[in-house]
Amino acid sequence: MNKTLQLLLKRASCRAFTRKRVPAGVVKNILAAGIQAPTGGNLQPYSVIKIERRASIDRLAELCGQSFMKKAPLHFIFCVDFHRLKRWARMESAPFSADRSLRPFWIAFQDTVLCAQNLCTAADAHGLGSVYIGPIFDRIPEIRKMCRLPAGVVPVVSLVVGYPSVQPAPRKRLGAKIVVHNEVYRKITDRELLAGFSEKYKGVRREITKKDLETLYRVCRSVHGEAYAKRSVKAAEKLGYINRAQVYFGLNYQADRMLSNTPKQLKMLSRAGLSCFGPDTKTT
Ligand SMILES: Cc1cc2nc3c(=O)[nH]c(=O)nc-3n(C[C@H](O)[C@H](O)[C@H](O)COP(=O)(O)O)c2cc1C
């Protein structure tokens, strides 16, 4: 099989790293590959913060609550960046509203992630391992301060990179039969849908604990009401374990918290200089 395809098909997130540093030439290559990713209008509304200092890595790991991050020698924070374009537009006497408009943000977010994923694949090609870190979203104010990000430069995701100490195995996915639609969206049957997820999460079980059941009940009740909460707990008790959907949306990414945090997150994005998320909020 073609080498690129092989690389893509065997990729998996890596969370265990040796202490070996990534040579400067390799860092340069993977950054160049990231920067060569497609970008709307060839505008590159993103910046990449490279983190190699021990103290900064430790701080990032603490902020994200994931201690394995400390083991990796190289971290990248991918940010939407309207600061640079805004300055350019001002200096060139051009009009500019990208930081206050939704469409440019929509594109910039994609550009930022594409840059990250190109870099990730290039890292794989160099025999490196990597994993994305999503919770930097919860720490945007702290990371902006730590990396001295000006208004309009907002972290989207970070990538932890290093040489794997344990080679990770690819994880199961919902296959093409479920996620690919020919020409028009095909609404699969309930049976197909459940079978797809069961196959994906086969053998993964979360045993019932009193604490988890209480959390599940509380989250369900808050979002869908008492009757739904009772049904949810009963379903888990009948099954003898907490199913994956309940684990994801009831325990790991709690549906009530996701909902209630949204207004303050919009405000936070606006404060970071993306006033399309709350034009009335003062920007810094
Ligand atoms: C946007 C994003 C955020 C992620 N955040 C984390 C994270 O904070 N911690 C972590 O260990 N893995 C994180 N991951 C990795 C996913 O858990 C992983 O991609 C998923 O479980 C599938 O496994 P695989 O990448 O090995 O195929 C993240 C992945 C993405 C794309």
The ligand as an SDF file (V2000), in Angstrom:
LIG
                    3D

 31 33  0  0  0  0  0  0  0  0999 V2000
  -10.1210   18.1720   19.3240 C   0  0  0  0  0  0  0  0  0  0  0  0
   -9.5470   17.0200   20.0790 C   0  0  0  0  0  0  0  0  0  0  0  0
   -9.3160   17.1300   21.4420 C   0  0  0  0  0  0  0  0  0  0  0  0
   -8.7430   16.0770   22.1520 C   0  0  0  0  0  0  0  0  0  0  0  0
   -8.4490   16.2300   23.4790 N   0  0  0  0  0  0  0  0  0  0  0  0
   -7.8100   15.2410   24.1270 C   0  0  0  0  0  0  0  0  0  0  0  0
   -7.3740   15.4290   25.4620 C   0  0  0  0  0  0  0  0  0  0  0  0
   -7.5760   16.4790   26.0720 O   0  0  0  0  0  0  0  0  0  0  0  0
   -6.7100   14.4280   26.0780 N   0  0  0  0  0  0  0  0  0  0  0  0
   -6.4580   13.2380   25.4440 C   0  0  0  0  0  0  0  0  0  0  0  0
   -5.8410   12.3620   26.0580 O   0  0  0  0  0  0  0  0  0  0  0  0
   -6.8690   13.0220   24.1780 N   0  0  0  0  0  0  0  0  0  0  0  0
   -7.5150   13.9970   23.5020 C   0  0  0  0  0  0  0  0  0  0  0  0
   -7.8810   13.8250   22.2000 N   0  0  0  0  0  0  0  0  0  0  0  0
   -7.6040   12.5450   21.5170 C   0  0  0  0  0  0  0  0  0  0  0  0
   -8.8690   11.7250   21.3490 C   0  0  0  0  0  0  0  0  0  0  0  0
   -9.2470   11.2110   22.5930 O   0  0  0  0  0  0  0  0  0  0  0  0
   -8.5940   10.6280   20.3300 C   0  0  0  0  0  0  0  0  0  0  0  0
   -8.3200   11.2070   19.0800 O   0  0  0  0  0  0  0  0  0  0  0  0
   -9.7880    9.6790   20.1930 C   0  0  0  0  0  0  0  0  0  0  0  0
  -10.0110    9.0010   21.3970 O   0  0  0  0  0  0  0  0  0  0  0  0
   -9.5660    8.6580   19.0990 C   0  0  0  0  0  0  0  0  0  0  0  0
   -8.3880    7.9450   19.3370 O   0  0  0  0  0  0  0  0  0  0  0  0
   -7.2010    7.9280   18.2800 P   0  0  0  0  0  0  0  0  0  0  0  0
   -6.7740    9.3400   18.0210 O   0  0  0  0  0  0  0  0  0  0  0  0
   -6.0980    7.1260   18.9180 O   0  0  0  0  0  0  0  0  0  0  0  0
   -7.7300    7.2850   17.0580 O   0  0  0  0  0  0  0  0  0  0  0  0
   -8.4540   14.8590   21.4750 C   0  0  0  0  0  0  0  0  0  0  0  0
   -8.6930   14.7560   20.1000 C   0  0  0  0  0  0  0  0  0  0  0  0
   -9.2150   15.8200   19.4070 C   0  0  0  0  0  0  0  0  0  0  0  0
   -9.4040   15.6900   17.9220 C   0  0  0  0  0  0  0  0  0  0  0  0
  1  2  1  0
  2  3  1  0
  2 30  2  0
  3  4  2  0
  4  5  1  0
  4 28  1  0
  5  6  2  0
  6  7  1  0
  6 13  1  0
  7  8  2  0
  7  9  1  0
  9 10  1  0
 10 11  2  0
 10 12  1  0
 12 13  2  0
 13 14  1  0
 14 15  1  0
 14 28  1  0
 15 16  1  0
 16 17  1  0
 16 18  1  0
 18 19  1  0
 18 20  1  0
 20 21  1  0
 20 22  1  0
 22 23  1  0
 23 24  1  0
 24 25  2  0
 24 26  1  0
 24 27  1  0
 28 29  2  0
 29 30  1  0
 30 31  1  0
M  END
$$$$
